[in-house]
Amino acid sequence: HFFFFQASNPGQFENDSDVLWQRGHVPETIVYHGRVGINTDAPDEALVVCGNAKVMGRVMHPSDSRAKQNIREVDTNEQLRRITQMRLVEYDYKPEFASVMGIKNT
């Protein structure tokens, strides 16, 4: 996945030799091939935001029905049989992850 950010000066950064930032294929966009951290200098995912985020538009997720087609009913008995074969687990978050994420009940 690529994240596109609108910029008033795409391609102009403090260090022009930073090849991770590139002009996007869409006008007025830039692309960063790597991890981006906001309020963190150690992002462990494509985008990590430590703090609140405000979205002034839609957030699409693969589970969103707007991203799907050919939605149809399935055989309930067959699906229940498959569920009985699933491995169900319980877990606790690692303390270092819980503290960074502000999770009190691990």
C-alpha positions in Angstrom: 0.0 0.0 0.0 1.2 3.5 -0.7 0.1 6.6 1.2 -0.4 9.8 -0.8 -0.1 13.2 0.9 -1.0 16.5 -0.7 1.8 19.0 -0.5 2.1 22.6 -1.7 5.7 21.9 -2.7 5.9 18.2 -3.7 9.4 16.9 -4.1 11.0 19.8 -2.1 12.4 18.7 1.2 15.2 19.7 3.6 17.5 17.0 2.2 17.1 16.6 -1.6 19.2 13.5 -1.5 16.5 11.7 0.5 15.3 9.2 -2.2 12.5 7.8 -0.1 10.3 10.8 -0.9 9.2 11.0 -4.5 6.7 12.9 -6.6 3.5 11.0 -6.9 1.9 9.9 -10.2 -1.2 12.0 -9.3 -0.7 15.8 -9.5 0.2 17.6 -6.2 1.1 14.3 -4.4 4.2 12.9 -2.9 5.0 9.2 -2.0 7.2 7.9 0.8 8.5 4.4 0.4 9.1 3.5 4.0 7.6 3.9 7.5 6.2 7.2 8.7 5.9 8.1 12.4 3.9 11.0 13.8 5.0 11.8 17.4 7.3 8.8 17.3 10.8 8.3 15.9 10.4 4.5 15.8 7.4 3.5 13.6 7.0 -0.2 13.3 4.2 -0.1 10.7 3.7 1.9 7.4 2.1 4.7 9.4 2.1 5.1 13.2 0.3 8.0 14.8 0.9 8.4 18.5 -1.9 10.8 19.4 -5.3 11.7 18.1 -6.0 11.8 14.3 -8.7 13.9 12.6 -10.0 12.6 9.3 -12.1 15.1 7.2 -13.2 12.4 4.8 -13.8 8.7 4.5 -11.5 5.9 5.7 -11.9 2.8 3.6 -11.0 -0.6 5.0 -11.0 -4.0 3.2 -13.9 -5.1 5.4 -16.0 -2.1 4.3 -19.0 -3.3 2.2 -18.3 -0.3 -0.2 -15.1 -2.1 -1.3 -16.8 -5.4 -2.1 -18.9 -6.9 -4.9 -20.7 -10.2 -5.5 -21.9 -10.3 -1.8 -24.1 -13.4 -1.3 -25.5 -15.7 1.4 -23.6 -18.8 2.3 -24.6 -22.2 3.6 -24.8 -21.6 7.4 -24.3 -25.2 8.4 -21.1 -25.5 6.4 -19.8 -22.3 7.9 -20.6 -23.5 11.5 -18.7 -26.7 10.7 -15.7 -24.7 9.6 -15.9 -22.5 12.8 -15.7 -25.6 15.0 -12.4 -26.4 13.3 -10.9 -23.0 14.1 -8.2 -22.5 16.7 -9.5 -20.0 19.3 -7.0 -18.3 21.7 -6.8 -15.8 24.5 -3.8 -13.5 25.0 -2.3 -10.7 27.0 -0.5 -7.8 25.5 3.3 -7.6 26.1 3.8 -5.0 28.9 6.1 -2.8 26.7 3.5 -2.7 23.9 0.6 -2.0 26.4 2.5 0.9 28.0 3.4 2.5 24.7 -0.2 2.2 23.4 -1.7 3.4 26.7 -3.5 0.1 27.3 -4.3 -0.4 31.0 -5.9 -3.8 30.9 -3.5 -6.1 29.1 
